[in-house]
């Protein structure tokens, strides 16, 4: 085992769902597999929740896990309180919440972790750079980080464009399917004769559920009668979920809102589905840096329909594992769905290629780039 612990700081951990939560858990598991002593310091859990058994130590902090100032101050107090312990640790800032806190603590001489590592996912780069107060703090944090990772070349280039201080420090840590679906079995017997188009992701304007629903509702009546649209996800922004519900009620189409579902049931939904759809769109200063859901769908043998934005084309291979269309071409999106609905051979071809595509990278490979056996000391 490593002589000093690797501490993952995150506001996005189970029971929260999503790409960052998956990334944190899988990287922690992989680092343990490489022989490192790993601790995950995460947001508080809901009252009465039973924790999953993990091969790493999980410390729940008394913070809600938001990005607001109150949460930053509470996290800062926890880190200062444990500063002597952290002085001998590798502190890994897995997402933007803890980064904001460390931006302020980096000026305290009493707080000096042995090493600091960062992972950028996409949108936070734009948000940090846009804020004139945060921008110089982010630059300093990046300058003194021992290592930085991004999941895609798109995010890497975005980081270098806005924060060139990261040059020479970045490694690519591509995502992979969750360990419990990396070797998903072929789909089981379907419970309906209709083709099921599945979207998995939080209900948010950036995830593009509205665009998918509009495209499916615009299909010819004969094709609409052959399909059902299933949406998995919660935590809508504003009245977005209500907008989707109204659009679904007015569409001559079977639409099912399934809410948040446990992993076991989600695997069953992937097995029932025929096509995966996640048509992310540009939204304010938020971007799709990658999208682990695309890989999970591919691991289950599902062809994908997606918009070609951000780093999506590094998760979905055009005409190999799915169909990518520009986000501002609704006619092309409708045509992509029509092609897959009417062409079973194409669905099988893309789905079979997706299984191999999803296994190209492993979490162990990514973790090894950030947590090699011998790491030189690099204080913050």
BAMILUM-467781 format. One record per residue (C-alpha): x, y, z. Coordinates in steps of 0.2 Angstrom, whole numbers, padded with zeros to 4 digits, always signed. Example, Ala and Ser with C-alpha at 12.3 -4.5 7.8 and 13.67 -1.06 7.14 Angstrom:
residues 2
+0062-0022+0039
+0068-0005+0036
end
This chain:
residues 380
+0000+0000+0000
+0006+0018-0003
+0013+0026+0012
+0002+0042+0011
-0017+0042+0008
-0025+0049-0008
-0040+0059-0003
-0054+0062-0015
-0063+0078-0011
-0081+0079-0019
-0098+0086-0018
-0104+0073-0030
-0105+0056-0023
-0118+0042-0020
-0133+0043-0018
-0131+0057-0031
-0131+0051-0049
-0123+0057-0064
-0106+0057-0073
-0096+0065-0060
-0102+0054-0046
-0098+0039-0057
-0081+0046-0061
-0077+0048-0043
-0082+0031-0037
-0074+0022-0052
-0058+0031-0050
-0057+0028-0032
-0060+0009-0034
-0047+0009-0048
-0034+0018-0037
-0037+0005-0023
-0034-0009-0036
-0018-0001-0040
-0012-0002-0022
-0016+0015-0015
-0024+0020+0001
-0039+0029-0004
-0051+0040+0006
-0067+0048-0001
-0072+0064+0008
-0090+0068+0002
-0106+0077+0005
-0117+0072+0019
-0129+0057+0016
-0148+0058+0018
-0154+0053+0035
-0156+0034+0037
-0147+0030+0021
-0137+0014+0021
-0120+0016+0014
-0113+0004+0001
-0099-0007+0006
-0083+0000-0002
-0065-0005-0002
-0060+0013+0002
-0063+0023+0018
-0078+0035+0015
-0079+0051+0026
-0095+0060+0026
-0093+0079+0029
-0106+0090+0036
-0109+0100+0020
-0123+0099+0008
-0113+0098-0007
-0118+0114-0016
-0107+0127-0024
-0113+0142-0013
-0103+0152-0001
-0110+0143+0014
-0105+0126+0008
-0087+0132+0003
-0085+0140+0021
-0090+0123+0029
-0079+0113+0018
-0065+0125+0021
-0067+0123+0040
-0066+0104+0038
-0050+0105+0028
-0042+0117+0040
-0047+0107+0055
-0038+0092+0047
-0024+0101+0040
-0010+0091+0049
-0017+0075+0042
-0019+0082+0024
-0001+0089+0025
+0005+0071+0021
-0009+0067+0008
-0012+0068-0010
-0028+0079-0011
-0038+0075-0027
-0051+0088-0032
-0062+0078-0043
-0074+0092-0048
-0077+0111-0046
-0085+0112-0029
-0069+0108-0019
-0059+0117-0031
-0068+0133-0027
-0064+0130-0008
-0045+0126-0012
-0044+0142-0022
-0046+0152-0006
-0036+0140+0006
-0021+0140-0005
-0016+0157+0002
-0015+0149+0020
+0003+0144+0024
-0003+0132+0037
-0013+0123+0024
-0001+0114+0013
-0006+0096+0006
+0008+0086+0000
+0001+0085-0018
-0014+0092-0026
-0022+0084-0042
-0036+0091-0052
-0049+0084-0064
-0059+0096-0076
-0075+0090-0084
-0079+0105-0095
-0092+0118-0090
-0082+0123-0075
-0068+0130-0086
-0079+0142-0094
-0087+0147-0077
-0070+0150-0069
-0063+0160-0083
-0079+0171-0085
-0078+0176-0066
-0065+0190-0064
-0063+0186-0046
-0061+0167-0048
-0050+0168-0064
-0034+0173-0055
-0037+0161-0041
-0040+0146-0053
-0024+0151-0062
-0014+0150-0046
-0022+0133-0041
-0018+0126-0058
+0000+0133-0058
+0003+0124-0041
-0006+0108-0045
+0005+0092-0047
-0006+0085-0060
-0022+0088-0070
-0033+0077-0080
-0047+0079-0092
-0058+0065-0100
-0057+0071-0118
-0046+0081-0129
-0060+0093-0132
-0059+0097-0113
-0040+0097-0113
-0040+0110-0127
-0053+0121-0119
-0043+0121-0103
-0027+0126-0112
-0036+0140-0122
-0043+0148-0106
-0029+0143-0093
-0013+0140-0103
-0004+0137-0086
-0010+0119-0087
+0001+0116-0102
+0013+0101-0098
+0003+0095-0084
-0012+0087-0092
-0016+0068-0094
-0031+0061-0103
-0041+0050-0091
-0055+0044-0103
-0070+0037-0094
-0077+0019-0095
-0093+0011-0091
-0097+0008-0073
-0089-0009-0067
-0106-0017-0065
-0111-0014-0083
-0094-0015-0092
-0098-0033-0097
-0117-0031-0099
-0126-0046-0106
-0136-0045-0122
-0154-0039-0120
-0166-0050-0112
-0184-0054-0119
-0193-0037-0122
-0210-0034-0113
-0217-0024-0128
-0217-0026-0146
-0213-0007-0149
-0196-0001-0151
-0190+0008-0135
-0180+0024-0136
-0171+0028-0120
-0164+0043-0112
-0154+0043-0096
-0149+0059-0088
-0154+0073-0076
-0169+0083-0083
-0160+0098-0088
-0161+0110-0103
-0143+0105-0108
-0147+0087-0109
-0159+0090-0124
-0173+0079-0119
-0185+0092-0126
-0176+0091-0143
-0177+0072-0143
-0196+0073-0139
-0199+0086-0152
-0190+0075-0165
-0199+0059-0161
-0216+0069-0161
-0212+0075-0178
-0210+0057-0185
-0223+0051-0198
-0238+0043-0189
-0233+0026-0194
-0216+0027-0186
-0223+0035-0170
-0234+0020-0168
-0219+0009-0167
-0210+0017-0153
-0211+0022-0135
-0200+0036-0127
-0193+0032-0110
-0185+0045-0099
-0174+0041-0084
-0169+0056-0073
-0175+0069-0060
-0169+0085-0053
-0176+0096-0066
-0170+0114-0068
-0184+0127-0065
-0200+0121-0074
-0191+0111-0086
-0199+0094-0081
-0216+0103-0082
-0212+0108-0100
-0207+0091-0105
-0223+0084-0097
-0234+0096-0107
-0224+0092-0123
-0227+0074-0120
-0245+0076-0116
-0248+0085-0133
-0237+0073-0143
-0246+0058-0152
-0233+0047-0144
-0231+0035-0129
-0219+0044-0117
-0215+0037-0100
-0206+0047-0086
-0197+0034-0075
-0189+0046-0063
-0173+0041-0054
-0170+0022-0053
-0158+0011-0044
-0143+0003-0054
-0151-0014-0055
-0167-0007-0062
-0157+0004-0074
-0148-0011-0081
-0165-0019-0085
-0171-0003-0094
-0155-0003-0104
-0159-0022-0108
-0176-0017-0114
-0171-0003-0125
-0167-0003-0143
-0160+0015-0146
-0151+0027-0134
-0154+0045-0136
-0145+0060-0127
-0146+0075-0138
-0136+0088-0127
-0137+0106-0133
-0127+0122-0129
-0135+0130-0114
-0129+0146-0107
-0111+0143-0101
-0114+0124-0099
-0106+0111-0111
-0106+0093-0113
-0088+0088-0110
-0090+0069-0112
-0105+0059-0106
-0102+0043-0097
-0120+0038-0101
-0115+0036-0119
-0103+0022-0115
-0115+0014-0103
-0128+0013-0117
-0114+0006-0129
-0109-0007-0116
-0127-0013-0117
-0127-0014-0136
-0137+0001-0139
-0135+0012-0155
-0135+0030-0150
-0142+0046-0157
-0134+0062-0151
-0129+0079-0155
-0111+0083-0161
-0106+0095-0148
-0092+0097-0135
-0083+0080-0132
-0098+0069-0137
-0089+0063-0153
-0076+0056-0141
-0089+0045-0133
-0100+0041-0149
-0091+0036-0165
-0100+0043-0180
-0108+0029-0190
-0099+0016-0180
-0108+0016-0163
-0121+0029-0167
-0127+0044-0177
-0121+0061-0173
-0131+0076-0180
-0128+0095-0178
-0138+0103-0163
-0146+0116-0174
-0153+0104-0188
-0169+0097-0181
-0173+0089-0198
-0157+0079-0197
-0161+0073-0180
-0178+0067-0186
-0170+0058-0200
-0157+0049-0189
-0171+0042-0178
-0181+0037-0193
-0166+0028-0200
-0163+0018-0184
-0182+0014-0182
-0184+0007-0199
-0167-0002-0201
-0165-0016-0189
-0148-0022-0197
-0141-0004-0194
-0146-0005-0176
-0138-0022-0173
-0122-0016-0182
-0120+0000-0172
-0125-0009-0156
-0112-0023-0158
-0098-0011-0162
-0103-0001-0146
-0099-0016-0135
-0081-0016-0140
-0080+0003-0141
-0085+0004-0123
-0071-0007-0117
-0057+0002-0126
-0052+0011-0110
-0052+0005-0092
-0053+0015-0076
-0037+0007-0070
-0028+0014-0085
-0034+0031-0081
-0031+0030-0062
-0013+0025-0066
-0009+0041-0075
-0014+0051-0059
-0008+0039-0046
+0008+0030-0052
+0018+0020-0039
+0031+0033-0036
+0026+0052-0036
+0037+0066-0032
+0031+0078-0019
+0024+0094-0025
+0016+0105-0012
+0002+0117-0016
end
